Amino acid sequence: MFASIRHAVARTSLRRAANIRTLTDSAVADAVKETAPDAGEIGLASIAASPSALSAASSSTPVAANAAQAAADIHIPPAEDPLLHLLTSLIMRHGKRQEAARATTKMLLHLHAFTQAPPLPLLRQAVVTAQPFLRCRQFKRAAKQFVFPMPLSERQRTRTALEWILDASDKKGGKHLPERLAREVVAVLKGDSTVLKKKEEVHKLAVLHRGNVLRPPRVPRSNKV
């Protein structure tokens, strides 16, 4: 009899525990559903919270794409370009670098007005066309003239080309240096400048005395650099 009573008590306790588990699980599920926001609300909240998402969405418009393309097509020379820095140093007189920098800027503006093209690549092309690859040192020894060809470094070639272009621009007509310099750069690009003739003469003289490169003569102390 006692065994049957124990079995009955155990069955009723198991039924109550199962009912308690099911009730707690359903309550937790309902609470989660009530507290969790909708998927659309999550998307709107994330877009409103992140400004990068708004900018990305706005940049996808055709107007923004056209503006970005127009900004990419503008060619602005860098502030510290080595070629412009060297040209400004050669133009500078009496330590007035601001005036030389303004003259360089005006020269680029004139060059753009003459060619309707980005001025800095044109200036680079003109310098590369005008620069010599070597120079000829001349000296006398025992009443004889010697010519000794010497190669130039990249900076020396660039400096020589800019000096020749500046010297040739001084002989052109015009009151202002930037305009004369821009016209000389255009003449170098066209191939009708005196700078190219000077470069050809230097190369011809170096080829004529190319034997002194293999057997260089003794240079007097007064002519040594």
ChimeraX attribute file (.defattr): number of C-alpha atoms within 10 A of each C-alpha:
attribute: neighborCount
match mode: 1-to-1
recipient: residues
	/A:1	5
	/A:2	6
	/A:3	7
	/A:4	8
	/A:5	9
	/A:6	10
	/A:7	10
	/A:8	10
	/A:9	10
	/A:10	10
	/A:11	10
	/A:12	10
	/A:13	11
	/A:14	11
	/A:15	10
	/A:16	10
	/A:17	11
	/A:18	10
	/A:19	11
	/A:20	11
	/A:21	11
	/A:22	10
	/A:23	11
	/A:24	11
	/A:25	10
	/A:26	11
	/A:27	12
	/A:28	11
	/A:29	10
	/A:30	11
	/A:31	10
	/A:32	11
	/A:33	11
	/A:34	10
	/A:35	8
	/A:36	9
	/A:37	10
	/A:38	10
	/A:39	9
	/A:40	9
	/A:41	10
	/A:42	12
	/A:43	11
	/A:44	10
	/A:45	11
	/A:46	12
	/A:47	14
	/A:48	12
	/A:49	11
	/A:50	10
	/A:51	11
	/A:52	11
	/A:53	13
	/A:54	12
	/A:55	10
	/A:56	10
	/A:57	11
	/A:58	13
	/A:59	14
	/A:60	10
	/A:61	10
	/A:62	10
	/A:63	11
	/A:64	12
	/A:65	13
	/A:66	11
	/A:67	12
	/A:68	12
	/A:69	11
	/A:70	10
	/A:71	10
	/A:72	9
	/A:73	9
	/A:74	9
	/A:75	12
	/A:76	9
	/A:77	14
	/A:78	9
	/A:79	8
	/A:80	8
	/A:81	10
	/A:82	10
	/A:83	17
	/A:84	20
	/A:85	14
	/A:86	15
	/A:87	19
	/A:88	20
	/A:89	15
	/A:90	15
	/A:91	18
	/A:92	16
	/A:93	11
	/A:94	5
	/A:95	9
	/A:96	11
	/A:97	15
	/A:98	11
	/A:99	14
	/A:100	20
	/A:101	18
	/A:102	13
	/A:103	21
	/A:104	21
	/A:105	16
	/A:106	18
	/A:107	22
	/A:108	23
	/A:109	17
	/A:110	19
	/A:111	25
	/A:112	16
	/A:113	13
	/A:114	14
	/A:115	11
	/A:116	10
	/A:117	12
	/A:118	17
	/A:119	21
	/A:120	19
	/A:121	12
	/A:122	18
	/A:123	21
	/A:124	15
	/A:125	13
	/A:126	22
	/A:127	23
	/A:128	14
	/A:129	16
	/A:130	28
	/A:131	23
	/A:132	22
	/A:133	17
	/A:134	18
	/A:135	20
	/A:136	16
	/A:137	13
	/A:138	12
	/A:139	16
	/A:140	12
	/A:141	11
	/A:142	5
	/A:143	7
	/A:144	7
	/A:145	9
	/A:146	18
	/A:147	21
	/A:148	20
	/A:149	23
	/A:150	15
	/A:151	12
	/A:152	15
	/A:153	11
	/A:154	12
	/A:155	11
	/A:156	16
	/A:157	20
	/A:158	21
	/A:159	18
	/A:160	20
	/A:161	22
	/A:162	25
	/A:163	17
	/A:164	18
	/A:165	26
	/A:166	20
	/A:167	15
	/A:168	17
	/A:169	23
	/A:170	15
	/A:171	10
	/A:172	14
	/A:173	11
	/A:174	13
	/A:175	9
	/A:176	12
	/A:177	19
	/A:178	22
	/A:179	22
	/A:180	22
	/A:181	26
	/A:182	25
	/A:183	21
	/A:184	26
	/A:185	27
	/A:186	19
	/A:187	17
	/A:188	21
	/A:189	18
	/A:190	10
	/A:191	15
	/A:192	12
	/A:193	19
	/A:194	18
	/A:195	25
	/A:196	21
	/A:197	13
	/A:198	14
	/A:199	19
	/A:200	14
	/A:201	12
	/A:202	18
	/A:203	17
	/A:204	12
	/A:205	15
	/A:206	21
	/A:207	11
	/A:208	12
	/A:209	14
	/A:210	16
	/A:211	13
	/A:212	15
	/A:213	13
	/A:214	7
	/A:215	9
	/A:216	13
	/A:217	12
	/A:218	8
	/A:219	14
	/A:220	10
	/A:221	7
	/A:222	7
	/A:223	10
	/A:224	8
	/A:225	4
